Amino acid sequence: MTKEVNKQYQQQLTEKQQIKKCHGNRRLQRFRRKYRSKGMNNQTIEMLLNIHQGTTSVYQDNQQIHKQEEKEMDDSSSLNTQKSVINMLMLSEN
């Protein structure tokens, strides 16, 4: 009797674990709710959302460009350092 009850309980647990609801993108929901509360219609909210996503992607692109420039500067500075060391060695030999 207890084994049967135990089996039923385990089956109920596995069924509950399998049912997991997805509530969507919470950040997007908060964004829309914020502007709906200000009285904006759905078209305006979508336009703001597109603008917001566009500026975010531009910001990310700028970050990538900046990182790439820093890397190039580091590479060129290390190359200059190597050249100066070679020049110093050449001068010390003379």
RAFENDA-V9454 format. One record per residue. N is the residue number from 1. PHI is phi in degrees with one decimal (none if undefined). PSI is psi in degrees with one decimal (999 if undefined). BURIAL is 1 if it has 16 or more other C-alpha atoms within 10 Angstrom, else 0. Layout:
# RAFENDA-V9454
N,PHI,PSI,BURIAL / N,PHI,PSI,BURIAL
This chain:
# RAFENDA-V9454
1,none,-46.8,0 / 2,-68.3,-30.7,0 / 3,-66.3,-39.4,0 / 4,-66.3,-42.1,0 / 5,-64.4,-40.4,0 / 6,-62.6,-43.4,0 / 7,-62.6,-44.7,0 / 8,-62.5,-41.8,0 / 9,-63.4,-43.1,0 / 10,-65.2,-38.8,0 / 11,-64.1,-40.7,0 / 12,-64.6,-39.4,0 / 13,-64.0,-44.8,0 / 14,-65.8,-36.1,0 / 15,-65.0,-40.9,0 / 16,-66.8,-37.9,0 / 17,-68.6,-32.1,0 / 18,-72.8,-28.6,0 / 19,-87.8,96.8,0 / 20,-122.5,120.9,0 / 21,-90.6,141.9,0 / 22,-102.3,130.7,0 / 23,-105.6,15.0,0 / 24,78.6,-173.0,0 / 25,-76.9,106.2,0 / 26,-65.6,-36.7,0 / 27,-62.8,-42.8,0 / 28,-65.0,-40.2,0 / 29,-62.9,-42.5,0 / 30,-64.9,-40.8,0 / 31,-58.8,-48.9,0 / 32,-65.8,-42.0,1 / 33,-61.5,-39.2,0 / 34,-59.9,-45.2,0 / 35,-80.8,-26.9,0 / 36,-65.2,-37.6,0 / 37,-67.5,-23.1,0 / 38,-84.4,-2.0,0 / 39,93.1,15.2,0 / 40,-85.0,150.5,0 / 41,-87.3,173.7,0 / 42,-64.3,-35.7,0 / 43,-62.9,-45.1,0 / 44,-64.4,-40.6,0 / 45,-63.6,-42.1,1 / 46,-63.5,-39.4,0 / 47,-63.8,-45.3,0 / 48,-61.8,-38.9,0 / 49,-63.0,-43.6,0 / 50,-63.7,-41.0,0 / 51,-64.0,-44.9,0 / 52,-61.3,-43.8,0 / 53,-67.8,-35.4,0 / 54,-66.0,-43.5,0 / 55,-68.9,-32.3,0 / 56,-65.3,-42.9,0 / 57,-68.2,-35.9,0 / 58,-64.4,-41.9,0 / 59,-61.9,-42.9,0 / 60,-65.7,-39.1,0 / 61,-62.4,-42.4,0 / 62,-62.9,-39.0,0 / 63,-62.5,-42.8,0 / 64,-64.5,-41.5,0 / 65,-63.2,-43.4,0 / 66,-62.3,-43.4,0 / 67,-62.5,-40.3,0 / 68,-65.6,-41.3,0 / 69,-64.1,-40.7,0 / 70,-61.9,-41.4,0 / 71,-63.2,-43.2,0 / 72,-63.7,-39.1,0 / 73,-64.8,-42.1,0 / 74,-63.1,-42.4,0 / 75,-63.2,-43.6,0 / 76,-69.9,-36.1,0 / 77,-68.5,-37.3,0 / 78,-68.8,-33.6,0 / 79,-67.2,-42.4,0 / 80,-62.7,-39.4,0 / 81,-63.8,-42.3,0 / 82,-63.4,-41.5,0 / 83,-63.8,-42.0,0 / 84,-66.6,-36.1,0 / 85,-65.3,-42.5,0 / 86,-63.3,-41.8,0 / 87,-63.1,-41.2,0 / 88,-64.2,-40.5,0 / 89,-64.1,-39.6,0 / 90,-65.7,-40.8,0 / 91,-68.7,-38.7,0 / 92,-68.6,-27.6,0 / 93,-72.4,-29.8,0 / 94,-80.2,999,0
